[in-house]
Amino acid sequence: MGRVPLRLPTALPALLLLIPAVLLAPVAAAADPAVPPPPIPAGPAAGWVAPLPAPEVTRAFDAPGSPYGPGHRGVDLAAAPGTVVVAAGDGVVAFAGQVAGRPVVSIDHPNGLRTTYEPVDPAVAAGQAVVRGSPIGTLSAGHAGCPAAACLHWGLRRGEVYLDPWSLLAPPRIRLLPSA
């Protein structure tokens, strides 16, 4: 069964030029499941901060081509061992403990987002509410491939899809639609 084309009044396309694509994305996603979810609101005004002071990226995000394919599912940030790591946004601690012998903290945020921080000796416990910028633990040494004394691996997922956590800090891109 084919789709019925949407017919718009002649003045409506001009009005749509005034609406940022960010606001239209949820409408498009609801209409077509193949459309990716809406972008993540970014930056401090949107409720996100860097998990370390003055972060230096030593390894960038590299999206995997498939769920089990190669890639780098986060960013690595250099810092000194013992540096306080803070929650990037408001949420609830989903996990704080050891995974394969490494200390990990994961936080569930609104909109189905989850951030993960490792290796971090937790100062929080599962089920605990945290606010943006609140301490969640301290950075441990021992992240493989880190060119500094210690590196924080900071990850972001929406459901099972890995996203670039650095995008939480970047200002949103606003695109205007061409006129008809």
C-alpha positions as CSV (number, residue, x, y, z in Angstrom):
1,M,0.0,0.0,0.0
2,G,1.6,3.3,-1.0
3,R,1.7,6.5,0.9
4,V,-0.7,9.3,0.3
5,P,1.2,12.5,-0.4
6,L,0.7,15.3,2.1
7,R,-0.8,18.5,0.5
8,L,0.1,21.8,2.1
9,P,-1.5,25.2,1.7
10,T,0.7,27.4,-0.4
11,A,1.7,29.7,2.5
12,L,2.7,26.8,4.8
13,P,6.1,25.9,3.1
14,A,7.3,29.5,3.6
15,L,6.3,29.3,7.3
16,L,8.2,26.0,7.6
17,L,11.4,27.8,6.7
18,L,11.2,29.6,10.1
19,I,11.1,26.4,12.1
20,P,14.5,24.8,12.9
21,A,15.0,21.2,11.6
22,V,15.6,20.3,15.3
23,L,11.9,20.9,16.0
24,L,10.7,19.1,12.9
25,A,12.8,15.9,13.6
26,P,10.4,14.4,16.1
27,V,7.5,14.8,13.6
28,A,9.6,13.1,10.9
29,A,10.6,10.3,13.2
30,A,7.0,9.6,14.2
31,A,6.0,9.5,10.5
32,D,8.7,7.1,9.3
33,P,10.4,4.5,11.5
34,A,13.5,4.6,9.2
35,V,14.2,8.2,10.2
36,P,16.7,8.4,13.1
37,P,15.5,9.7,16.4
38,P,15.6,13.5,17.1
39,P,19.0,15.1,17.8
40,I,20.2,15.3,21.4
41,P,19.9,18.8,22.9
42,A,23.5,19.9,23.5
43,G,25.6,22.1,25.7
44,P,25.3,23.4,29.3
45,A,22.1,25.2,28.5
46,A,20.5,21.9,27.5
47,G,21.7,20.2,30.7
48,W,25.1,18.7,29.7
49,V,28.6,19.3,30.9
50,A,32.0,17.6,30.3
51,P,32.7,14.8,32.8
52,L,36.2,16.2,33.4
53,P,37.6,19.7,33.8
54,A,39.2,20.9,30.6
55,P,38.9,17.6,28.8
56,E,41.5,16.6,26.2
57,V,40.4,14.0,23.7
58,T,43.0,11.4,23.1
59,R,40.8,9.1,21.0
60,A,37.6,10.2,19.2
61,F,34.3,8.3,18.8
62,D,34.3,5.9,15.8
63,A,30.8,4.5,15.2
64,P,30.7,0.7,14.6
65,G,29.3,-0.3,11.2
66,S,27.2,-3.0,12.9
67,P,26.1,-3.9,16.5
68,Y,29.2,-6.2,16.9
69,G,31.5,-4.5,14.4
70,P,34.8,-2.7,15.1
71,G,34.8,0.9,16.3
72,H,35.3,3.0,19.3
73,R,32.1,3.4,21.2
74,G,32.9,6.6,23.1
75,V,35.6,9.2,23.5
76,D,38.8,8.9,25.6
77,L,39.7,12.0,27.7
78,A,43.1,12.4,29.3
79,A,43.4,13.4,33.0
80,A,45.5,12.6,36.1
81,P,44.6,9.6,38.1
82,G,42.3,10.6,41.0
83,T,40.6,13.4,39.1
84,V,37.0,13.8,40.1
85,V,34.6,12.6,37.4
86,V,31.2,14.3,37.3
87,A,27.8,13.3,35.8
88,A,27.4,14.8,32.3
89,G,23.7,15.3,32.9
90,D,20.8,14.7,35.3
91,G,19.8,11.1,35.8
92,V,19.8,7.9,37.9
93,V,22.8,5.7,38.4
94,A,22.0,2.4,36.6
95,F,25.3,0.7,37.5
96,A,28.3,1.3,39.7
97,G,30.8,-1.5,40.1
98,Q,33.2,-3.8,38.4
99,V,32.9,-5.0,34.8
100,A,35.7,-7.4,33.7
101,G,37.8,-6.2,36.6
102,R,37.4,-2.5,35.8
103,P,35.4,0.1,37.7
104,V,32.4,1.4,35.7
105,V,29.6,3.9,36.4
106,S,26.5,4.1,34.1
107,I,23.8,6.7,34.3
108,D,20.4,6.6,32.7
109,H,19.2,10.0,31.5
110,P,15.8,11.2,30.0
111,N,15.0,10.4,26.4
112,G,16.5,6.9,26.7
113,L,20.1,8.1,26.9
114,R,22.7,6.3,29.0
115,T,26.2,7.6,29.7
116,T,29.0,5.3,30.8
117,Y,32.3,6.3,32.5
118,E,35.3,4.0,33.0
119,P,37.6,3.4,34.7
120,V,36.0,5.3,37.5
121,D,36.1,4.3,41.2
122,P,32.4,5.0,42.1
123,A,31.3,7.4,44.8
124,V,27.7,6.7,43.9
125,A,25.5,3.6,44.0
126,A,22.9,2.1,41.6
127,G,19.5,3.8,42.0
128,Q,21.0,7.1,43.2
129,A,19.8,10.3,41.5
130,V,22.5,12.6,40.3
131,V,22.5,16.1,38.8
132,R,24.6,17.5,36.1
133,G,28.1,18.3,37.4
134,S,27.8,16.2,40.6
135,P,30.8,14.0,41.5
136,I,30.2,10.3,40.6
137,G,33.7,9.0,41.4
138,T,37.5,9.4,40.7
139,L,39.4,8.4,37.6
140,S,41.6,5.3,37.9
141,A,44.8,4.6,35.8
142,G,45.0,1.6,33.5
143,H,42.9,2.4,30.4
144,A,44.6,0.4,27.6
145,G,46.0,2.6,24.8
146,C,45.9,5.8,26.9
147,P,48.8,8.1,26.1
148,A,48.4,9.9,29.4
149,A,48.7,8.9,33.1
150,A,45.0,8.1,32.9
151,C,42.1,8.3,30.4
152,L,38.4,8.4,31.0
153,H,36.4,6.4,28.4
154,W,33.1,8.3,28.2
155,G,30.3,6.5,26.3
156,L,26.8,7.3,25.2
157,R,23.9,5.1,24.0
158,R,20.3,5.6,23.1
159,G,18.8,2.1,23.5
160,E,21.3,-0.2,21.8
161,V,22.7,2.5,19.4
162,Y,26.1,4.0,20.3
163,L,26.3,7.8,19.9
164,D,29.2,10.3,20.1
165,P,29.1,11.6,23.7
166,W,31.0,14.7,22.5
167,S,27.8,15.7,20.7
168,L,26.3,16.4,24.1
169,L,28.6,19.4,24.4
170,A,28.4,20.7,20.8
171,P,25.9,23.4,19.9
172,P,23.0,22.1,17.8
173,R,23.1,22.5,14.0
174,I,20.1,24.3,12.7
175,R,19.2,23.7,9.0
176,L,16.7,25.7,7.0
177,L,14.6,23.9,4.4
178,P,14.7,25.2,0.8
179,S,11.7,27.1,-0.4
180,A,9.4,25.5,-2.9
